[in-house]
Amino acid sequence: EESEPELGDVAVALLTVISDNGTSQVQYQPVTISVVIENEIVVSLPRLADAFLIMFGLMYALHLSYPKGLTNTFEFTQKVLLGLDDGKLSPKLQTLKNDFMIHV
């Protein structure tokens, strides 16, 4: 039985729905992952990577602020992985980029 989740005051989020079915060998196998923007479910997708990219694209296109605890993650994705906004990197992001390039 599905019920509408209580989102509270959420600016941006990924909402994961998992099954109670214990037969799966995979530890984390979501049924769907929904992109939530300003307390509304915008789209539901089957894979985390797709949901993350859609959420990132919407945040970038709509000029929404990145969640406070994930600012570095989103700025790294924006500036290093996607090459958007060719601005200078903060020292923390420059270190992450250097570490990333060593392991690629």
C-alpha positions as CSV (number, residue, x, y, z in Angstrom):
1,E,0.0,0.0,0.0
2,E,1.4,3.3,-1.0
3,S,0.7,6.5,0.8
4,E,1.8,10.0,0.1
5,P,5.0,10.7,2.0
6,E,5.3,13.6,4.4
7,L,7.9,15.9,2.9
8,G,7.9,18.7,5.4
9,D,9.8,21.7,4.3
10,V,12.1,20.3,1.6
11,A,13.7,22.5,-1.0
12,V,15.5,19.7,-2.9
13,A,15.6,16.0,-2.2
14,L,15.8,12.5,-3.6
15,L,13.0,10.3,-2.1
16,T,13.7,6.6,-2.2
17,V,11.0,4.0,-2.1
18,I,12.1,0.5,-1.2
19,S,10.2,-2.8,-1.1
20,D,9.6,-4.8,2.0
21,N,10.3,-7.9,-0.1
22,G,13.3,-9.6,1.5
23,T,14.0,-11.9,-1.4
24,S,16.5,-9.6,-3.2
25,Q,20.2,-10.4,-2.8
26,V,21.0,-6.7,-3.4
27,Q,21.3,-4.7,-0.1
28,Y,19.9,-1.5,-1.6
29,Q,17.5,-2.0,-4.5
30,P,15.0,0.9,-4.6
31,V,11.7,0.5,-6.4
32,T,11.7,4.1,-7.4
33,I,13.6,7.3,-6.7
34,S,11.7,10.5,-6.9
35,V,13.1,14.0,-7.4
36,V,11.5,16.5,-5.0
37,I,11.7,20.2,-5.7
38,E,10.1,22.7,-3.3
39,N,7.9,20.0,-1.5
40,E,6.6,18.6,-4.8
41,I,7.6,15.3,-6.4
42,V,8.6,16.2,-9.9
43,V,9.5,12.9,-11.5
44,S,10.1,9.3,-10.4
45,L,12.9,7.2,-11.9
46,P,14.2,3.6,-11.4
47,R,17.9,4.5,-11.0
48,L,19.7,6.7,-8.5
49,A,22.1,8.0,-11.1
50,D,19.3,9.2,-13.4
51,A,17.5,10.8,-10.5
52,F,20.6,12.6,-9.3
53,L,21.3,14.0,-12.8
54,I,17.7,15.2,-13.2
55,M,17.8,16.8,-9.8
56,F,21.1,18.5,-10.6
57,G,19.8,19.7,-14.0
58,L,16.7,21.2,-12.5
59,M,18.6,22.9,-9.7
60,Y,21.1,24.3,-12.2
61,A,18.4,25.4,-14.7
62,L,16.2,26.9,-12.1
63,H,19.1,28.6,-10.2
64,L,18.2,26.9,-7.0
65,S,20.7,27.0,-4.1
66,Y,22.5,23.7,-3.4
67,P,21.6,22.0,-0.1
68,K,23.9,23.3,2.6
69,G,25.5,20.0,3.5
70,L,26.0,19.0,-0.2
71,T,27.3,22.2,-1.6
72,N,30.8,20.8,-2.4
73,T,29.3,17.6,-4.0
74,F,27.1,19.7,-6.3
75,E,29.8,22.2,-7.1
76,F,32.3,19.4,-7.8
77,T,29.7,17.8,-10.2
78,Q,29.0,21.2,-11.8
79,K,32.6,22.5,-12.2
80,V,34.8,19.4,-12.5
81,L,32.7,16.5,-13.8
82,L,30.5,18.6,-16.2
83,G,32.8,21.5,-16.9
84,L,30.1,24.1,-16.4
85,D,31.0,27.6,-15.1
86,D,34.7,27.8,-15.8
87,G,35.3,29.7,-12.6
88,K,38.0,29.2,-10.1
89,L,37.7,26.4,-7.7
90,S,37.8,26.8,-4.0
91,P,40.9,25.1,-2.3
92,K,38.7,22.2,-1.1
93,L,37.3,21.6,-4.6
94,Q,40.8,21.9,-6.1
95,T,42.0,19.2,-3.8
96,L,39.1,17.0,-4.7
97,K,39.8,17.6,-8.4
98,N,43.5,16.7,-8.0
99,D,42.7,13.5,-6.0
100,F,40.0,12.6,-8.6
101,M,42.4,13.1,-11.5
102,I,45.1,10.9,-9.9
103,H,42.6,8.0,-9.6
104,V,41.1,8.3,-13.1
